[in-house]
Amino acid sequence: MTSTALAQPADEYKWPPEPPKSIPEFVKEVEAYLATLEPRGFSGVVLIDHEGKILLHKAYGVADREANRKMTTATGFDIGSIVKPMTKAAIIKLESEGKLSLSDTLSKHFENVPPDKVEITLQMVIDHKAGFPDIFGGDYEPAKRDDVVSKLMAAPLISKPGEKSNYSNAGYTLLAALIEKISGKPYERYMYDEILKPSGATRIGYLIPGWKKDELAVGYSEGKRWGTPLDHAWMDDGPSWNLRGNGGMLSTVEELYQWFDAALSGRVLSSKGTKTYRDQMFRSGSLGKRTIGTAGGNDVFNALYVNVDDLNFVFVSATSVDNMTGEALFKPLRDRLIKMKGAK
């Protein structure tokens, strides 16, 4: 089943002429909007929180078309690059414990750092300002940790460290390798024990949560079955190191929401670490002075987390069809929220 019309879902939907007067009114609009997308092939889960209360948490469409398995709020998704904010939290935790500093250069923690990379700091890597290239292979191409780190160290920089932003998945793989080096634990084990479990979000991860294929959403690309992440090649201890640390964990939408809520409210990091994390996650944006907008995907699955601090508003979604990303889903909602803020 192909539903290319979903590429621009807002084009055909007629929103009420007046902006909503409150978040609860806005949520009713969102429910009506999403109800029109499901018959057109939309498959996913959406959660909206306002002032700490979940106002919407619904599943839409099917998790597996061939098996006619319905999507539920317990269905798991590949959350893509939303793993990066979790890896960032782990680095900040290690800093709060005195085991590293975000101002440390790579040469403090890695041997034989090439001259062009000796000025790179951990903060530059976190901010995608190290000058690193993006990737060195496919998500499911077998690659070991040290091989990816060696390739990254040997690769020419594409910009001077600290000069400008160049998105780099490989940079976050380097951070995952550092977490292993400092903690003495495998990356996923450290993340589960120190970053995920304290939040209560124990079904986020690669292998440790024990996801089964029939608990996951099946992805569809160009109308064809792509499968679940577990249908693609993983190594014995998890996915390729082309993916580890920068993406590919599995989660429900609710647990993704739960993790961010815990991390931002001080239940994962120390008070100092939480302040550092919040300062690094919230940015100025069109929705408010303090907004988090982070997304992840692999051109099949997509996950989105939006937190508008001055509206006390959180939106989380996950989708499993390539022509309906969280960003496309949220764009008209963002426009409605902006109008609502300007309403008299």
N, C-alpha and C positions, 0 to 999 in steps of 0.2 A: 504494500500500500504506500503510495507516494502522496505527499501533501505539501507541495512546494509553496502553496499559498500562505503557509505559516511564516515564510521568510519576513514578511512585513505585516504582522498581525494587527497593528493599529490602523492600517489603511482602511479596513473595511468595518471597523467597529465604531459605532456612533456613541460617543460619550455624552453624558448630560451637558447641556449648555453652560450651566453654572458650576463653579468649582465646589468640591465638598467642603462642608463647614467644620468637620471634625475628622479625626482618624477613624472612629467607628463608622461614620458615613462613607468615608473613603474605602474602607474594607468591604462594605456592601457593594460598592462599585466594582471592586476588584473581583469579587465572587461572580458578579454578573458577566464581567469580561471573560474570566477564565471558563465559565460555562459555555461560552460560544466557541472557544478554541478546542475543547475536548472532542466534539463531533468531527472536527477537521483534522484530527490525528495527533493532537497534543498529548504527550505522556510525560508526567512528572509529578512532583510534590512541591507545594508552596506553604510557607509558614510566615505569618505576620504577628509581631509582638508590639504592643503599645503599653508603655509604662509598666513593663514587667509582666503583663498579662497577654497570653496567646489568644488573639482574636480570630485567627484563621489558621487551620492546619489540615489541609486536604490533599488527597491523591487524585490524579486525573489520568484517564486513559488506561493503557495496558502495559504491564511490565514485560510480557512476552506474547507477541502477536500470534505466533504459531501454536503455542500451547493455550492461548486464550486466558492467560493468567493476568488478573487485574492488578493494577498498581495499587499499593497500599502505603500508608504512612510509615510502615515498617520496612519497606523496600530499600535496599542499599544501592548506592550509586558510586561511580568513580568521581571523586571531588576535585581531580586535577590539581591545579596550582594553588588551591586553598591549603594544600600541605605547607606551602612556604610560610604563611604566618605562624604555623605551628613550629616549624623549624626555627624561625626567628625567636619564638618564645623560649625554645630550649637554649639558644645561644645567650639570651638575656638572663635566663636562670643561672647558667654557668658563670656569667659575669657577676651576678648578685652573690654567688658563693665564693667569689675571689679566684676563680679558676682561669679566667681570661678577662680581657677588657675589649670593648668594642673598638677601641683605638689601637689595639695590637696590630702590628703588621704580620703578614703571612709568615715571614721568616722567623717569627717567635715560636711558631707552632709546627712549621713544616721545614724539612731539610731540603737543601739544594734548590732554593727558590731562585729562578732566573733574575738577572739584573733588572729587566723591564717590569718585574712584578714585586720588587722588594718594597716599594712604597705603598702597595695596596694594603688597606686596613680591613678588618672584619666589617666595620660599618659600611665601607664602600661596597663590599660583596653583598651585604644585606640590601643596600639601596640600589643595586644593579649599576653601580658607578665604578666598578673595578676595571672596565674595559674588556671584560671577557667576552668571547663568542658565546652563542646561545647553547648549542647542543653538539654532540659528537656521534650521534647515532639514534636509531629509532627506539621508541619506548620499550619494545619487546625484543630488541636485539640484545643477546646476552653480552653483558659487560660487567667486569669486576671493578670494585671500588678503586684499587690502586691504579688500574689501567686508565680509568676515567680521569683521576687526579693527575696522572702523568701526562695525559693528552692535554689537559687544561693548562698545566704548567708550561708545556712546550709550545702551545699555540700562540701565534702573534696576537698582541692586543689590537682591538679594533678602535680604541681611543685611549688617550692618556688617562691613567687612574685619577678618579675624582672629577674629570672634566665634564662628562655628560652621561646620561642614562643609556645603557644598552642592555635590554632584557636578557638575562642569562640563567637558564635552567641549570647549566653546569656549575654556576657559582654556588647555587644552593646544594648541589651534590657535594661540593667542596666543604660546605658548612656541615653537612651530614657526616662526612668523613672526619671532620674535626670533633664533632660530638662523640664519635666512637673513640677517637684517640684520647680525648680528655677523660671521658667517663669510664672507659674500659669495657663498655657494653655495646652490643650490636645496636645500630641506630634505632630499629623499631622497638627493641626491648627498652631502651632508654626512654624513647618517646612515650611508650605505653605506661611505664612505671612512674615517670616523673612529670609528664606533661598532660597525658590523656586521662589516666586513671584518677588523679586528684579532682578532675572536673566531673567525674561520674560518667563520662562519655566513653564507655569501655568497648563500644563496637566500631570505633574509628581505628583503622590500621590496615596493614597488609595481610599477614597470616595469623597474627595473634588472636584477633576477634573470632576466627573460625568461620568466616562467611562461606556459605554454600551457593552454588550457581543458581539454584531455584529460589534463593532469597534476594537475588540481585536483579536489577533492571537489565533487560537485554537492549543493547544499543542498535540503532538503525541509521545507516548512512546511505543517502540517495535512494531511500526506499528499500534497501536490502539489509538483511540481518548481518550485523557486525559481531554480535554476541556480547557476552559479559567479559570484563577484564580477565576472569579466571579461564576463559576459553582461549586465551593467548599465552604465549610462552613466558613463564616465570622461572627463576632459578629456584634451587631447593629452599633457600632462606628468604625468598621474596622476589620482587621484580628486579629487572635490570638496574644497574647503578646509573644508567642513563636517566632513569625515572626516580630512583630513590632519593628522598630528601627534598625533591622539588615538586613531586606530584604523585598521583595514582593511588592514594589511600582510598579505602572504601568506607562509606558512612551513610547513615540515614540523614535526612534533613533535620530531624529533631535533635539528633546528637551533635550535628554541626552547630546548630543554634545553641545547644547546651554548653558546648566547649567554649565558644566565644563569650557567652554570658559569664562563665566561670573565670576565663582568662582576663576579661576586662574588669571584673568586679573584685579581683584579689584572691580568688580561691585556687589559683594555680601557682602564681609567683609571689614572692615577698612583696611588701608594700612598696619598696623602692623599685623592685623589678616590675611591678604592675604599673607604676607611674611611667617608667621608661617605655614599657610596651604600649601603653595608651598614647603617649606622646609620639611614638613612632607609627602608630596605626591610624590615628585620626588626622585628617587633613581638611583644609578648607575646600568647599565645593559648592555647587549651585544649590544644593539642598539645605545647606547650613554651614556654619563656621567650622563645625567639627563633624566630619563624615568619614566613615569607613566604607570603601567599595572595593571588594576583592572577588575575583572570579577565577574559575579554572575550567579547563576542558581539553579534550583531545580530538576535536572536530567531530565527535560523536556524542559523548556525554558533556554536560556543562553544569557547573554549580556556581551559585552567586550568593554572596553575603553583603548586605547593605545595612549600615547602622547610622542613623541620623541623630546625633546626640541631643541637639536642641529641640527635636520633636519627640524624643523618647520613643523612636520608631525603629524597628528591625524587620527586614525582609530577607528571607532565605528561600532559595529554590534549587531544585536539581531536575534536570531533564535528560532524556535518553534518545532524542531524535535530533539529527544534525541540523535541521532547518528551524529549530526553535531553541535558541540559546537563552540563558538567563538574562543577558543584556538586552536581547530583542524583546523578551517578555516584560522586562522592567521599564524600558524606555518610556512608553506611554504613561506608566504609573508615576515615574519621576516627574513628567510634565504636569500631571494632575496634582502632585504634592507641591510643586512650585506654585501653581495657581492657587492652591489652597492657602499657602502661606501669605499670598498677596490678597486674599479675600478680605473684604471689609465686614 
